[in-house]
Amino acid sequence: AQVAIQQAPVAAWNVFATLMNKSGQRDKSGNEYQLLPFEYLNLGEMMTLGSDDATLSSLGGLIQLSGPAASVARRLIYAVRMPTVRQGVTAAIESTERRVLSIPARQDKRRGKAIKWK
């Protein structure tokens, strides 16, 4: 997915430039539209290992996380990468809500009552 996300705007521009050039259209300076080269930037790797476990590595291994912290970071990264702010906020809220609602009721040590999360 990482490559596709990076490659999409370059591919879209190159399709546009090719069509414009073939139809004889020119840019504002009167030149042909230039095709853009694609350069891949490795942003790291993320992998889910269950509902509350993950591993991630970024910046050439400089940042490495695993466990619940990596799971939260992975979910936040996906939320930030959504196409619109609304989609990102929705993804972050739904992900957090699912995690909170999946926590089983636990005993409150002070009062001996079960805590209901929903």
URQUIQUI-V190995 format. One record per pair of residues at least 6 apart in sequence whose C-alpha atoms are under 8 Angstrom apart, sorted by the first residue. I is the first residue (numbers start at 0). J is the second residue. If there is no record, write none. Layout:
# URQUIQUI-V190995
I|J ; I|J
This chain:
# URQUIQUI-V190995
1|42 ; 2|39 ; 5|39 ; 6|37 ; 6|39 ; 9|35 ; 9|36 ; 9|37 ; 12|34 ; 12|35 ; 13|33 ; 13|34 ; 13|35 ; 16|31 ; 16|32 ; 16|33 ; 16|34 ; 17|32 ; 17|34 ; 19|25 ; 19|32 ; 20|31 ; 20|32 ; 24|31 ; 25|31 ; 25|32 ; 26|32 ; 42|57 ; 42|58 ; 43|55 ; 43|56 ; 43|57 ; 43|58 ; 43|59 ; 43|60 ; 44|55 ; 44|56 ; 44|57 ; 45|53 ; 45|54 ; 45|55 ; 45|56 ; 45|73 ; 46|53 ; 46|54 ; 46|55 ; 47|53 ; 47|54 ; 47|70 ; 48|54 ; 50|70 ; 51|66 ; 51|67 ; 51|70 ; 51|71 ; 51|98 ; 52|65 ; 52|66 ; 52|67 ; 52|68 ; 52|69 ; 52|70 ; 53|65 ; 53|66 ; 53|67 ; 53|68 ; 53|69 ; 53|70 ; 53|73 ; 54|63 ; 54|64 ; 54|65 ; 54|66 ; 54|69 ; 54|70 ; 55|62 ; 55|63 ; 55|64 ; 55|65 ; 55|69 ; 55|73 ; 56|62 ; 56|63 ; 56|64 ; 57|63 ; 74|91 ; 74|94 ; 75|91 ; 77|87 ; 78|86 ; 78|87 ; 78|88 ; 78|90 ; 78|91 ; 79|87 ; 80|87 ; 81|87 ; 99|116 ; 100|116 ; 100|117 ; 102|116 ; 103|115 ; 103|116 ; 104|113 ; 104|114 ; 104|115 ; 104|116 ; 105|113 ; 105|114 ; 105|115 ; 106|112 ; 106|113 ; 106|114 ; 107|113 ; 107|114
